[in-house]
């Protein structure tokens, strides 16, 4: 270093020099009319191209790769900082912002290699999946961290007239139209250029990896019921999912268009959701950048698609909304996936809270947890609905039972707890009949438990029933539904049982939102997650079932009302 002299500029002089350079860059093009997402993405692409070109030149000049990377760092940080500050963020050039930006850029390579290690060696994903996933992760890290570097904070931003504004700030324009709409014509400029007819129907895009009739569950039922009701002459509904039907990429069912954005892949690997499936589906979501839509709504499970949808929404200048069924948190993630994998899951969930512009939750429990965690975007609670008239029209089934369970056979669903409570009840009700409807990774274990406790004459495992009407018929030929789950985002099966005339016993547990649907002594009872207490509550419910009123509150849960609320929400109207 001998013979070289370094000059350290004072902060004021440093600011003047950098501001002058930014002014030159800013005059090169009329960038202020470009949406923020495109400005940020464009600057990132320019920096990536320049970075690679400079690396090639340095290595061609005889430098080894590591030296070339180190030498390349200084000019690229300065170029990136000036471009991002002057073009994308339109912020002030300060020494503190520059130092923060240097830290962000210096963290990229270690984070990328660390992500590859975790995804390949810990989560056991193939490199072909882990490599792109790590790259996408670094993109999001750069987006969030660059916001922090430039603005000194990270908030919830939305695209508005080419600028990034916080939700708490008033939106530009005083005539009620979005900033991107021309006041003279009332037509969005990009639609005017594309010569799109004014009477073209509004398009709602739902993103969900599991849909009926290929999958059964509460969220699948919710999407089916709401998508059908949102279809009308002036509005189309498009669902983007995996190719579960093994046919053409686009099919139509009951007026709803289903798009296969990637091949099908099993949702579960053993008892857990498949990480590979989630990543495959999230890559498919990027294809929506080529799809026309007016509203983009994503099911938050399994988190990764939210990240892809956020990028799509940024690039297309659209609002991103999401449905949130439950919040796991750090404690549950570390129980679900031990070690580093659990921490990755927890961080993935925690960061995903920042992505939507607005959230719909199924229950008060989920809404409270989202707000307690500091979610800054608007959160509305929309309880699910039930088809009361349709269930009422179904006749009772041929298979009678005292107790029925309907749902997947998963560990947290508590079916083993139900079987143990039946064993405890045999002393006072030896001929009790329990019907278990559903399938899942716990099936073999449940069968073995039934055999070990000598309950073959009391417990019947019916397996998966595809026909929804038959499920409701089996409910109507039973006396009581038991949902022994410790974790439910809503518990739609409780509403279906009530509509079928059945009282319900479920668990009193901090993660069970289904308990919100129970009025003890009116439409059911709550039990502690212990075999003896569950057995007592089941026996009490069977003895007093004639005095209970399962239909007491059912009129509050109407799918038509839920659909109207969601329609207003997707249009950005206040609840």
C-alpha positions in Angstrom: 0.0 0.0 0.0 3.1 2.2 0.1 3.2 5.2 -2.2 -0.6 5.5 -2.3 -2.5 8.4 -0.6 -6.1 8.0 0.6 -8.3 11.1 1.0 -11.2 10.8 3.5 -13.9 13.3 2.7 -15.9 14.9 5.5 -19.6 14.0 5.6 -20.8 17.2 4.0 -18.3 17.0 1.1 -19.1 13.3 0.7 -22.8 14.1 0.4 -22.2 16.8 -2.2 -20.1 14.6 -4.3 -22.5 11.6 -4.2 -25.5 13.9 -4.8 -23.9 15.4 -7.8 -23.3 11.9 -9.3 -26.9 10.9 -8.5 -28.2 14.1 -10.3 -26.3 13.1 -13.4 -27.8 9.6 -13.3 -31.3 11.0 -12.7 -31.2 13.2 -15.7 -30.3 10.4 -18.1 -33.9 9.2 -18.3 -37.5 10.0 -17.4 -37.6 7.3 -14.7 -40.1 9.0 -12.3 -43.2 7.7 -14.2 -42.0 4.1 -14.0 -43.6 2.0 -11.1 -41.2 1.5 -8.2 -41.2 -2.3 -8.6 -39.9 -2.0 -12.2 -37.4 0.7 -11.2 -36.0 -1.5 -8.4 -35.9 -4.6 -10.6 -34.4 -2.7 -13.5 -31.6 -1.3 -11.3 -31.0 -4.8 -9.8 -30.7 -6.3 -13.3 -28.3 -3.6 -14.5 -26.1 -4.1 -11.4 -26.1 -7.8 -11.9 -25.0 -7.4 -15.6 -22.3 -4.9 -14.7 -21.1 -7.1 -11.8 -20.6 -10.1 -14.1 -19.0 -8.0 -16.9 -16.5 -6.5 -14.5 -15.7 -9.9 -13.0 -15.0 -11.3 -16.5 -12.7 -8.4 -17.3 -10.8 -8.7 -14.0 -10.3 -12.5 -14.4 -9.3 -11.9 -18.1 -6.7 -9.5 -16.8 -5.1 -12.3 -14.8 -6.7 -11.9 -11.3 -7.8 -15.1 -9.6 -11.5 -15.4 -8.8 -11.4 -14.5 -5.1 -9.2 -11.4 -5.8 -11.5 -10.4 -8.6 -14.6 -10.6 -6.4 -12.9 -8.5 -3.7 -11.7 -5.8 -6.2 -15.1 -5.8 -7.9 -16.9 -5.2 -4.6 -16.0 -1.5 -4.1 -17.0 0.0 -7.5 -20.2 -2.2 -7.7 -21.3 -1.1 -4.2 -20.9 2.6 -5.2 -22.7 2.1 -8.5 -25.5 0.1 -6.9 -25.9 2.6 -4.1 -26.1 5.6 -6.4 -28.5 3.9 -8.9 -30.8 2.5 -6.2 -30.9 5.8 -4.2 -31.4 8.1 -7.1 -33.7 6.0 -9.4 -35.5 3.4 -7.2 -35.9 5.0 -3.8 -35.5 8.7 -4.6 -34.0 9.2 -1.2 -31.2 11.2 0.3 -27.6 10.1 -0.1 -26.1 9.8 3.4 -23.0 8.2 4.8 -25.2 6.1 7.2 -27.3 4.7 4.3 -24.1 3.9 2.3 -22.6 2.0 5.2 -25.8 0.0 5.7 -25.9 -0.7 2.0 -22.3 -2.0 2.1 -23.3 -4.4 4.9 -26.2 -5.7 2.9 -24.2 -6.3 -0.2 -21.4 -7.9 1.8 -23.8 -10.4 3.3 -25.1 -11.8 -0.1 -22.5 -14.4 -0.8 -22.3 -15.8 2.8 -26.1 -16.0 2.9 -26.4 -17.6 -0.5 -23.8 -20.3 0.4 -25.5 -20.7 3.8 -28.9 -21.2 2.2 -27.5 -23.8 -0.2 -26.0 -25.7 2.8 -29.3 -25.6 4.8 -31.5 -26.6 1.8 -29.2 -29.3 0.5 -27.6 -30.8 3.6 -30.3 -30.1 6.2 -33.6 -30.1 4.3 -32.2 -32.7 1.8 -33.4 -30.9 -1.3 -31.7 -31.6 -4.7 -29.4 -28.9 -6.0 -31.7 -28.3 -9.0 -34.4 -27.1 -6.5 -32.1 -25.7 -3.8 -30.1 -23.5 -6.1 -33.0 -21.5 -7.6 -34.7 -21.4 -4.2 -31.6 -19.9 -2.6 -31.4 -17.3 -5.4 -35.0 -16.3 -4.9 -34.4 -16.0 -1.2 -31.4 -13.7 -1.8 -33.6 -11.5 -4.0 -36.1 -11.1 -1.2 -33.4 -10.5 1.3 -32.0 -7.8 -1.0 -35.4 -6.2 -1.4 -36.1 -6.0 2.4 -32.5 -5.2 3.4 -32.1 -2.5 0.7 -35.3 -0.8 2.0 -33.7 -0.8 5.5 -30.4 0.5 4.1 -31.9 3.3 2.1 -34.8 4.3 4.4 -33.5 3.2 7.8 -36.6 1.1 8.3 -38.6 -1.8 6.8 -42.3 -1.4 6.4 -45.2 -2.5 4.4 -45.1 -0.8 1.0 -47.4 -0.7 -1.9 -47.0 0.5 -5.5 -48.8 3.7 -6.1 -48.2 6.0 -9.1 -44.6 4.9 -9.5 -43.7 5.6 -5.8 -43.5 3.5 -2.7 -45.9 4.7 -0.1 -46.7 3.3 3.4 -50.3 2.2 4.1 -50.6 4.9 6.7 -50.0 7.6 4.1 -52.9 9.0 2.0 -52.9 7.9 -1.5 -52.4 10.4 -4.3 -55.5 11.6 -6.2 -58.6 13.2 -4.8 -61.2 11.7 -7.1 -61.3 8.1 -5.8 -59.5 6.6 -8.7 -56.2 4.7 -8.3 -53.2 6.9 -9.3 -52.5 4.8 -12.4 -55.9 5.7 -13.9 -56.1 8.7 -16.3 -58.6 11.3 -14.9 -59.5 12.3 -18.4 -60.5 8.9 -19.7 -60.9 6.7 -16.5 -58.9 4.0 -18.3 -55.6 2.6 -17.1 -52.8 3.6 -19.5 -51.6 0.0 -20.0 -55.1 -1.2 -20.8 -55.6 1.7 -23.2 -52.3 0.8 -25.1 -53.4 -2.8 -25.2 -56.7 -1.8 -26.7 -58.6 -3.9 -24.2 -62.4 -3.4 -24.3 -63.9 -1.5 -21.4 -66.5 -4.2 -20.8 -64.0 -6.9 -20.3 -64.9 -8.9 -17.2 -62.9 -8.4 -14.0 -60.5 -11.4 -13.3 -59.8 -12.7 -9.9 -56.8 -15.0 -9.5 -56.7 -17.4 -6.6 -53.4 -19.2 -5.9 -53.8 -22.5 -3.9 -51.8 -25.7 -4.2 -54.7 -28.0 -3.2 -58.2 -27.9 -4.6 -61.4 -29.9 -4.6 -62.4 -32.5 -5.7 -58.8 -33.8 -5.8 -58.2 -32.8 -2.1 -60.6 -32.7 0.9 -60.3 -30.2 3.7 -61.5 -26.9 5.1 -59.5 -24.6 2.9 -60.3 -26.6 -0.2 -64.1 -26.4 0.6 -63.8 -22.7 1.3 -62.1 -22.0 -2.1 -64.7 -24.2 -3.9 -67.7 -22.5 -2.3 -66.4 -18.9 -2.7 -65.0 -19.2 -6.2 -68.4 -20.5 -7.5 -70.3 -17.6 -5.8 -67.9 -15.0 -7.1 -68.5 -16.0 -10.7 -70.9 -13.7 -12.6 -71.2 -12.1 -16.1 -68.9 -9.2 -15.2 -66.4 -11.2 -13.2 -64.3 -14.3 -14.0 -62.6 -16.5 -11.3 -59.3 -18.3 -12.2 -57.6 -20.7 -9.8 -53.9 -21.4 -10.2 -52.9 -24.7 -8.8 -50.9 -27.9 -9.6 -52.0 -30.3 -12.4 -54.0 -32.8 -10.2 -56.3 -33.8 -13.1 -53.5 -35.0 -15.4 -55.0 -33.3 -18.4 -54.9 -30.0 -20.3 -53.4 -27.1 -18.5 -56.7 -25.1 -18.3 -60.0 -26.7 -17.5 -63.4 -25.2 -16.5 -65.6 -26.6 -13.7 -68.9 -24.9 -12.7 -67.8 -21.6 -14.3 -64.4 -21.5 -12.6 -61.2 -21.8 -14.6 -58.5 -24.1 -13.2 -54.9 -23.5 -14.4 -52.2 -26.0 -13.9 -49.0 -23.9 -13.4 -46.8 -27.0 -12.6 -47.0 -30.8 -12.4 -48.7 -32.5 -9.5 -46.5 -33.6 -6.5 -47.6 -35.2 -3.2 -48.4 -32.6 -0.6 -47.1 -34.7 2.3 -43.9 -36.6 2.9 -44.7 -38.9 5.7 -46.5 -36.9 8.4 -45.2 -33.5 7.2 -45.8 -31.2 4.3 -43.4 -31.7 1.5 -40.8 -28.9 1.2 -40.0 -29.9 -2.4 -43.7 -29.7 -3.3 -44.0 -26.2 -1.8 -40.9 -25.0 -3.7 -42.0 -26.5 -7.0 -45.4 -24.8 -6.7 -43.8 -21.5 -5.8 -41.7 -21.5 -9.0 -44.9 -22.2 -11.0 -46.5 -19.1 -9.5 -43.9 -17.0 -11.3 -45.8 -17.8 -14.5 -48.7 -15.5 -13.3 -46.6 -12.6 -14.5 -47.8 -13.5 -18.0 -51.5 -13.9 -16.9 -54.0 -11.0 -16.9 -55.8 -10.4 -13.6 -57.3 -7.6 -11.5 -57.0 -9.2 -8.1 -54.4 -11.6 -6.8 -55.3 -13.7 -3.7 -53.0 -16.3 -2.3 -53.6 -19.1 0.3 -50.7 -18.7 2.8 -50.1 -22.4 3.0 -47.3 -23.5 2.3 -45.8 -20.0 2.5 -43.3 -20.2 -0.4 -46.0 -19.2 -3.0 -46.5 -16.0 -1.2 -42.9 -14.9 -2.0 -43.4 -15.7 -5.7 -46.8 -13.9 -5.8 -45.3 -10.9 -4.1 -42.8 -10.6 -7.0 -45.5 -11.0 -9.5 -47.6 -8.4 -7.9 -44.7 -5.9 -7.8 -43.9 -6.5 -11.4 -47.5 -6.1 -12.5 -48.3 -3.2 -10.2 -51.2 -5.2 -8.5 -52.4 -5.5 -5.0 -51.6 -8.8 -3.2 -54.0 -10.2 -0.6 -53.9 -13.5 1.3 -56.0 -15.8 3.4 -54.3 -16.8 6.7 -55.7 -20.0 8.4 -53.3 -20.2 11.4 -50.1 -18.9 12.9 -47.6 -21.4 14.1 -44.8 -19.3 15.7 -41.3 -20.3 16.8 -42.3 -22.8 19.5 -44.5 -24.9 17.2 -42.1 -24.8 14.3 -39.3 -26.2 16.4 -41.6 -29.0 17.6 -42.7 -29.7 14.0 -39.2 -29.7 12.5 -36.4 -30.0 15.0 -33.0 -28.2 14.6 -32.1 -25.8 11.7 -35.0 -26.9 9.5 -37.4 -25.7 12.2 -35.8 -22.3 12.4 -35.9 -22.0 8.6 -39.6 -22.8 8.7 -40.1 -20.2 11.5 -38.2 -17.5 9.6 -40.1 -18.3 6.4 -43.4 -17.8 8.2 -42.2 -14.6 10.0 -41.0 -12.9 6.8 -44.2 -13.9 5.0 -46.2 -11.6 7.2 -44.6 -8.7 5.5 -45.6 -9.7 2.0 -49.4 -9.2 1.5 -51.0 -5.7 1.2 -54.0 -7.0 3.2 -54.9 -10.3 5.0 -58.1 -12.2 5.6 -58.1 -14.6 8.5 -60.5 -17.4 9.3 -60.8 -16.9 13.0 -60.4 -14.3 15.8 -57.6 -16.5 17.2 -55.5 -16.1 14.0 -56.3 -12.4 13.7 -55.2 -11.8 17.3 -51.9 -13.7 16.7 -51.2 -11.8 13.5 -51.7 -8.4 15.2 -49.8 -9.5 18.3 -46.8 -10.3 16.0 -46.9 -6.8 14.7 -48.4 -7.4 11.2 -48.8 -3.9 9.8 -51.1 -4.5 6.8 -54.9 -4.5 7.4 -56.3 -7.8 8.7 -60.0 -8.7 8.5 -61.7 -11.8 10.1 -63.9 -13.7 7.8 -65.4 -16.8 9.4 -66.2 -19.6 6.9 -69.7 -20.6 5.9 -71.7 -23.8 5.5 -74.4 -24.9 3.0 -77.3 -25.4 5.5 -79.9 -26.0 2.9 -77.8 -28.5 0.9 -76.9 -30.5 4.1 -80.5 -30.4 5.2 -81.6 -32.1 2.0 -79.3 -35.1 2.4 -81.0 -38.1 3.9 -79.3 -40.1 6.8 -76.8 -42.7 5.7 -76.9 -46.5 6.1 -74.1 -46.7 8.6 -75.2 -45.7 12.1 -72.8 -44.7 14.9 -72.8 -42.9 18.3 -69.7 -40.8 17.6 -68.2 -39.8 14.3 -64.8 -38.2 13.4 -64.3 -36.6 9.9 -60.9 -35.4 8.9 -57.3 -36.3 7.9 -55.4 -38.8 10.1 -52.6 -36.5 11.3 -50.8 -36.4 14.6 -52.3 -33.0 15.7 -55.8 -34.1 14.8 -55.9 -36.2 17.9 -57.5 -39.4 16.6 -55.4 -41.5 18.9 -56.7 -39.5 21.8 -60.3 -40.3 20.7 -59.5 -44.0 20.5 -58.0 -43.9 24.0 -61.1 -42.1 25.3 -63.3 -44.8 23.8 -61.4 -47.4 25.7 -62.1 -45.4 28.9 -65.8 -45.3 28.1 -66.2 -49.0 27.5 -66.8 -49.6 31.2 -70.0 -47.6 31.2 -71.0 -47.9 27.5 -69.6 -51.2 26.3 -71.4 -51.2 22.9 -70.4 -47.6 21.9 -69.9 -47.3 18.1 -67.3 -44.9 16.7 -66.9 -44.2 13.0 -63.6 -42.6 11.8 -63.9 -41.1 8.3 -60.6 -40.0 6.6 -57.2 -41.1 5.6 -53.6 -40.0 6.3 -50.1 -40.9 7.5 -51.4 -41.9 11.0 -53.8 -44.6 9.7 -51.5 -47.6 10.4 -50.8 -46.3 13.9 -54.5 -45.8 14.6 -55.3 -49.3 13.4 -52.6 -50.8 15.6 -53.9 -48.8 18.6 -57.5 -50.0 18.0 -56.2 -53.6 18.0 -54.0 -53.1 21.1 -56.9 -51.7 23.1 -59.3 -54.5 21.9 -61.7 -52.0 20.2 -62.2 -53.7 16.9 -65.9 -54.1 17.7 -66.3 -50.5 18.7 -64.2 -48.4 16.3 -64.5 -48.6 12.5 -62.0 -46.9 10.2 -63.9 -46.2 7.0 -61.1 -44.5 5.1 -61.5 -41.6 2.7 -65.0 -40.8 1.5 -64.9 -38.8 -1.8 -68.6 -38.0 -2.0 -69.3 -34.9 0.2 -73.0 -35.8 0.4 -72.2 -39.2 1.7 -70.0 -37.6 4.4 -73.0 -35.5 5.5 -75.3 -38.5 5.4 -72.9 -40.4 7.7 -73.0 -37.4 10.0 -76.8 -37.4 10.1 -76.8 -41.1 11.0 -74.6 -40.4 14.0 -75.3 -38.7 17.3 -72.2 -36.7 18.0 -69.1 -35.4 16.2 -65.8 -35.3 18.0 -63.0 -33.1 16.8 -60.1 -33.9 19.2 -57.6 -31.6 17.4 -55.1 -29.5 19.1 -54.6 -27.2 16.1 -57.3 -25.9 13.9 -57.3 -22.7 11.8 -61.1 -22.7 11.8 -62.7 -26.1 12.1 -65.2 -26.2 9.1 -66.3 -29.7 10.0 -67.8 -28.3 13.2 -70.2 -26.1 11.2 -71.0 -29.0 8.9 -71.9 -31.2 11.9 -74.1 -28.5 13.4 -75.9 -28.1 10.0 -76.4 -31.9 10.1 -78.0 -31.6 13.5 -75.1 -32.9 15.5 -73.6 -31.4 18.7 -69.8 -31.3 18.8 -67.2 -32.0 21.4 -63.8 -30.5 20.7 -60.7 -29.6 22.7 -60.0 -26.6 24.9 -56.5 -25.8 23.5 -54.6 -22.6 22.8 -54.1 -23.5 19.1 -57.6 -24.8 18.4 -59.7 -22.1 16.7 -62.7 -24.5 16.4 -63.5 -23.8 20.1 -64.7 -20.4 19.0 -67.7 -22.2 17.3 -68.8 -23.9 20.5 -71.3 -22.5 23.0 -71.0 -25.0 25.9 -74.3 -26.6 26.8 -75.9 -25.2 23.7 -74.3 -26.7 20.6 -71.5 -28.8 22.2 -68.8 -29.1 24.8 -65.1 -28.4 25.3 -62.8 -31.0 26.8 -59.2 -31.0 28.0 -56.8 -32.9 25.8 -56.8 -36.0 28.1 -58.5 -39.3 27.5 -60.5 -39.4 30.7 -61.9 -35.8 30.4 -62.7 -36.3 26.7 -64.5 -39.5 27.6 -66.6 -37.7 30.3 -67.6 -34.9 27.9 -68.5 -37.4 25.1 -70.7 -39.4 27.6 -72.3 -36.2 28.9 -73.0 -35.0 25.3 -74.6 -38.3 24.4 -76.8 -38.3 27.5 -78.0 -34.7 27.0 -78.1 -34.5 23.2 -81.9 -34.1 23.1 -81.5 -30.8 25.1 -78.7 -29.4 22.9 -79.4 -27.1 20.0 -76.8 -27.6 17.3 -78.5 -25.2 14.9 -78.6 -22.3 17.4 -76.0 -20.1 15.6 -75.8 -21.7 12.2 -77.5 -18.7 10.4 -74.4 -16.6 11.1 -72.3 -18.8 8.8 -73.7 -18.3 5.3 -71.5 -18.8 2.2 -73.3 -16.1 0.2 -72.6 -13.6 2.9 -69.0 -14.7 3.2 -68.6 -14.4 -0.6 -70.0 -10.9 -0.6 -67.5 -9.8 2.1 -64.6 -11.4 0.2 -65.7 -9.7 -3.0 -65.6 -6.3 -1.3 -62.2 -7.1 0.3 -60.7 -8.1 -3.0 -61.8 -4.7 -4.4 -60.1 -2.9 -1.6 -63.3 -1.7 0.0 -63.4 -1.4 3.8 -65.2 -4.1 5.8 
